[in-house]
Each structure stands twice: as structure tokens, then as C-alpha cells.
């Protein structure tokens, strides 16, 4: 006689079941269907808008059947786990076998990033502008976080487009203009300070990580912000100003930088704010940053893996079965593209800005940029 708690009904189709497969009570037919769909690269779609009835005895819609498998608790990861135990190989196995956070941890990581992003957006869109020619990375690193005082700043909805300038100056800072890249650098430092692991690093490791990755974080933020404001090809500041708009900067270095930015890539993958903030965290968590201690590398690697797994979860949830891995690779390729774009920006700096500051007393570079690019 079977135990009264033994499962007897498949949660997907209603057929007879007596076991839990891949995380949900199911029959052998639904178990086999789910495994094949996970391993398949073939897209499936529903002709009825995802409203098909899934019940034994009917001709079942593959897309709706797979969607129901996921809803009742079947996990693609468990398919790969099972294959690994049996010694089988799969092209997606190496990524799928990472320790994916449980749903609670997954939600907590993402929700925290989205909360911090909202705080950063308030400051970026407000009158907040801590411009200084002499303030260093360390100065901002040691100051109390302005993210705790977002209510103190007024949001500006209509920015005046500034006149074209060769280099920003303290005089311009007193007008209703912002040097957006400068604000994004400062807010990038605040972004790092919100990570628990960051506070466990030695001060020297914090500075090494910031100097190696802060420009990349800043540029990516500018790219996805431009995309969310409707631009599809190049970065455009919130006041409508195109970075390096002055005719002095025009040329091959200018064109190469703007072509390399990730704005068009965001359009290609149909970027969402969830994916953007996770990618920004991954960009920030570079364990290969020069001069990091072994302890710092270990902490950063562990932290980065959490966000890699979180990104995979987001992609899996929105991708048709069998396509999540290729979608993940396309999305993750933005990390490397952003590095290339940052290098193009550095080339533009040395081609155009460095000659100005090295031969003229009228043009001065903010200390924070000197630390990130020259020193």
C-alpha cells in the first residue's frame, strides 16, 4: 500500500505520477518532455498567446507545457545536475552547474541593485553636483554617502543644453550645467560602497579596484541610460549634449569611441533595467584588477559569481527553453565591448585632451580624471 503522502498526480498534465522530477511532482512523459526542451536549442512559441490548456489526453502545446513545468517548480539546472552525476557532457554544463542562489537570495541581490539604482538616479537627475578640480578618489571614498540624503536634492526635469566647450571649468559648474561624466564617476564610487564585500577590503585594495574599473562602470551607466532615454546609437547626456561635441574633438578617435559604445548593443539585446544593473555589478567586480591582494581577488571572485548567477536566472526566466545560453552569451559580451569602448575613450583623451593640458595653463584637468587615466 502506498504511503498517503506519496504524490499521485502530475502537476503539469494531471496524469498519474509517483515521483518528483527536476523539482516538481510529474509523470515520466512530462519529465522526458522537460529534459528534452531544456537541452534543445529549438525555440517554441504558442500560437494562442500562452493560453493553451495543459491536460492529459489533449494535444499539448509545447510552449505552454514548458511554461507550466517552470511554474510548478521544475528547474533547468537540475537537468544539468543530473547529467553531471551520470557523467554526461553538455555545452551549457559549465555555466549551469554554478551554485545558483535560491529564489530568496536571487530576489534580494536584484532588489538591492534596483533600490541603489533608484537612489543613484535621483542624485544624477537632481541639482547634486559635487564638482571639484582638486578632490581625489580617496576624498569621495571617505566621505559620508549622499545616497542617504537623496531627499535633500531637487529633481531638475528640464536641463538647459550647454554651449559647446573644449574643457569643462569651474565657471561652467556655477551655471545650470553638469559635467555628467564627472557626476557618474562620483556616483560610481558610491555604487561600490553599497557592496558588503567592499567594506571588507583593505583600503589599498579598494583604491586598486576603483582605479581599474570605475571608468568602465561610468561609461556603461551612461550607455544604458542613453538607451533608456530613447537613443539607439551614441551616448547623449540628459541635457541633450553629446560628449566631446566641440569641433575640436571631431576626427577618427571621436568616431571610433562613439561607434564602440554599448548603446547599440543595448538596443540589440533589448536591455532592461534589471539586466543593466546586474551587468554593471559584474563590470565593477573585476578580480583581475592590477595590484589586488590575494584576499581581495578571492572576495571579488566570490561576489562576482553571485551576480553572474543572478544574470543567468534573469535570462532563463525570460528566454524560451533551449535559448537562454545563447541569449546569456550575447548579453555578457557587452562586458567586453564596454572595456573596448573605455579604451577608445582613453585614446581620445590622449589624442585630444592631453595635448591641451600639457601645453596650456588655461585648461585644467580634474584630479579625479588624472588618477583614473594618467597616474
Secondary structure as UniProt FT lines:
FT   TURN            4..5
FT   TURN            11..13
FT   STRAND          19..21
FT   TURN            22..23
FT   STRAND          24..26
FT   HELIX           28..39
FT   TURN            47..48
FT   TURN            56..57
FT   HELIX           62..71
FT   TURN            72..73
FT   HELIX           76..85
FT   TURN            86..87
FT   TURN            91..92
FT   HELIX           93..96
FT   HELIX           103..124
FT   HELIX           137..142
FT   HELIX           146..152
FT   HELIX           170..173
FT   TURN            174..176
FT   HELIX           180..193
FT   HELIX           197..200
FT   HELIX           203..228
FT   TURN            229..230
FT   TURN            238..239
FT   TURN            243..244
FT   HELIX           247..249
FT   HELIX           252..260
FT   HELIX           263..268
FT   TURN            269..270
FT   HELIX           273..284
FT   TURN            287..288
FT   TURN            290..291
FT   HELIX           294..318
FT   TURN            321..322
FT   HELIX           324..348
FT   HELIX           349..353
FT   HELIX           354..359
FT   HELIX           367..369
FT   HELIX           370..374
//
